Amino acid sequence: MFLRRVDRVSAASLVFPWTAVGFAHLHQLLYFGNALASFVEQPHGAAAPCLVGVAPTPGALFANYPPNVRLFNVYASVPIDAEDSKRLIADFHAAARRRNATLMVTVELAHGQQLDDAVATGTLASAFGAIAKLCQDFSKRGLTGGCIIRPLPEMNGSWFTWGRQPSLAKQAFQQLSAVRNDATKVLWAPNYGAGYPFNDKGSQDAISLEQLDVNGDGVLDAQDDPYAPYFPGPEHCDFVGLSLYSYPPWPWSDPVRMHDNKLAPWLGVEARPNAMQDKIFGQYPGEMHVPNFWDAYVLRYDKPFVLAETASFFVAPEHSPTGGFRGMHFVKNASDVVLSAELAIKSSWWRQVFNASFCEEHAGKVHAMVWFDVAKAEWEVSPRVVDWRAWYGGALQQQSGEEPQGVVEHQKSSFAGSKLERSLYTPLSGSALERAREVSTALRAHVAQSWPPP
């Protein structure tokens, strides 16, 4: 995800995705409607042929997700054989097995680890082998939905230590191919290509111009293919996909002002109709230089598509260091205005992501859509926090005292973020709690219309 994670807090081999990282200026003010019913599409006659997925925090793992959520993603860093990371994967397996769901393991390098070292020393190969064995064990224990291993996510980005190193990334996929088994599938998922080659963060000194200068003009720029140098080959992956998020227009640096019940852009903006599909198909206005991912990889190699990470940009007032946005106290019914904004912003995107018609139209070509259900700091909007959540599983669960044992305690003890980041563990209350309930209810209602419980 461009302009999102460059780092995650790590303890032992356990990675939690909400540190201050590489995760707005608009020229018009936005109005948001209140009608919840408009966020629910008409029901379809049969269950859509693709999976509804979620990437929750460990603390939200055993939340009361509806039974039509059929894929759970866990982030794990190498070395994967450490007991803490094994336990986390096992807990996610338990949550997936309860729903006959799929477990997706996103494999990342631990903080500070370099890709060349991880490949050369066999650290990655060992991690892949350990995960494949765990998946095989899970299969024997009843995980009928199977395992997907997603190595080196967003490897075409500049915000990870493994970014923009195509030869090494392809070697890593080859190492995974050597150890995978019948219980595992492999997902190759770069970041959506708009903005490529992205910013100057990450492994700039590791860039190989010869490998990345696809058009041969001697310059690495937006005219170079953001996907092709990193593709490991059809023999080394079972699925292809993208990290693709809904963002407001850049820049996001203007202060927020709220007046006359109008909201300036820090909150976010509604997604353009058909934006997700147009981006995947290389048809999004203003981004026509981005290749058609669907034709190049889904159709050409007959590989089902996975939307590996997605969510909609939203900055809530309670995540501001001052407890609200400048001028918010002048707005009548400000909490209602913010609720309407969050519903409008997030539903405009989830209607495209969890779209039964899209899955049915491309039956057999779309495997899963995975929502990144985390609130986390992003350096572009620091010190504020982007709340990507829509399911709000763990946040709502904490209100009823249903916090799972084991995982959450480890999660909290290993978290070393700032005061603002730690505040994300605080149970929701007041208008924030009401918003979470309304948004979660709207999403669940939408999904239930097209994905009847199994």
TAWOJO-V692750 format. One record per backbone hydrogen bond with DSSP energy under -0.5 kcal/mol. NH is the residue of the N-H (numbers start at 1). CO is the residue of the C=O. Records with the same first field share a line. If there is no record, write none. Layout:
NH = CO, CO
This chain:
4 = 22, 23
9 = 16
11 = 14
14 = 11
15 = 75
16 = 9
18 = 16
21 = 19, 377
23 = 3, 21
25 = 251
26 = 24
30 = 263
36 = 34
38 = 35
39 = 36
40 = 37
41 = 39
44 = 449
48 = 450
50 = 48
51 = 367
52 = 68
53 = 51, 369
54 = 71
55 = 371
56 = 54
57 = 373
60 = 57
61 = 58
63 = 60
65 = 63
69 = 66
70 = 52, 68
71 = 52
72 = 102
73 = 54
74 = 104
76 = 74, 106
77 = 13
78 = 108
82 = 79
86 = 82
87 = 83
88 = 84
89 = 85
90 = 86
91 = 87
92 = 88
93 = 89
94 = 90
95 = 91
96 = 92
97 = 93
98 = 94
99 = 95, 96
100 = 97
101 = 96
102 = 70
103 = 146
104 = 72, 102
105 = 103, 148
106 = 74, 104
107 = 105, 150
108 = 76, 106
110 = 78
113 = 110
115 = 161
118 = 114
119 = 115
120 = 116
121 = 117
122 = 119
123 = 118
124 = 118
126 = 122
127 = 123
128 = 124
129 = 125
130 = 126
131 = 127
132 = 128
133 = 129
134 = 130
135 = 131
136 = 132
137 = 133
138 = 134
139 = 135
140 = 136
141 = 137
142 = 139
143 = 138
144 = 142
145 = 101
146 = 143
147 = 183
148 = 103
149 = 185
150 = 105, 148
151 = 149
152 = 107
154 = 189
155 = 152
157 = 154
163 = 160
164 = 155
165 = 155, 162
169 = 165
170 = 166
171 = 167
172 = 168
173 = 169
174 = 170
175 = 171
176 = 172
177 = 173
178 = 174
179 = 175, 176
180 = 176
184 = 181
185 = 147
187 = 149
188 = 239
189 = 187
190 = 241
192 = 243
196 = 193
198 = 195
203 = 160
204 = 202
206 = 203
207 = 204
209 = 207
211 = 208
212 = 208
213 = 209
214 = 212
216 = 213
221 = 219
224 = 221
230 = 227
231 = 227, 228
236 = 233
237 = 234
238 = 186
239 = 186
240 = 304
241 = 188
242 = 306
243 = 190
244 = 242, 309
246 = 311
247 = 245
258 = 326
259 = 262
262 = 259
263 = 30
264 = 257
267 = 264
268 = 265
275 = 272
278 = 274
279 = 275
280 = 276
281 = 277
282 = 279
283 = 278
284 = 278
287 = 284
290 = 287
293 = 280, 291
294 = 280
296 = 292
297 = 293
298 = 293, 294
299 = 294
300 = 295
301 = 297
302 = 298
303 = 297, 298
304 = 238
305 = 365
306 = 240
307 = 368
308 = 242, 306
309 = 242
310 = 370
313 = 246
315 = 267
316 = 314
319 = 316
320 = 317
323 = 320
328 = 325
330 = 327
331 = 328
334 = 331
336 = 333
337 = 333
338 = 334
339 = 335
340 = 336
341 = 337
342 = 338
343 = 339
344 = 340
345 = 341
346 = 342
347 = 343
348 = 344
349 = 345, 346
350 = 346
351 = 347
352 = 349
353 = 349
354 = 350
355 = 353
356 = 354
359 = 355
360 = 356
361 = 357
362 = 358
363 = 360
365 = 362
366 = 362
367 = 305, 365
368 = 305
369 = 51
370 = 307
371 = 53, 369
372 = 310
373 = 55, 371
374 = 372
376 = 374, 386
377 = 18
378 = 384
379 = 21
381 = 378
382 = 378, 379
384 = 381
386 = 376
387 = 314, 385
388 = 374, 386
396 = 392
397 = 393
398 = 394
399 = 396
400 = 396, 397
401 = 398
402 = 397
407 = 405
410 = 406
411 = 407
412 = 408
413 = 409
414 = 410
415 = 411, 412
422 = 418
423 = 419
424 = 421
425 = 422
426 = 423
432 = 429
433 = 429
434 = 430
435 = 431
436 = 432
437 = 433
438 = 434
439 = 435
440 = 436
441 = 437
442 = 438
443 = 439
444 = 440
445 = 441
446 = 442
447 = 443
448 = 444
449 = 445, 446
450 = 446, 447
451 = 447
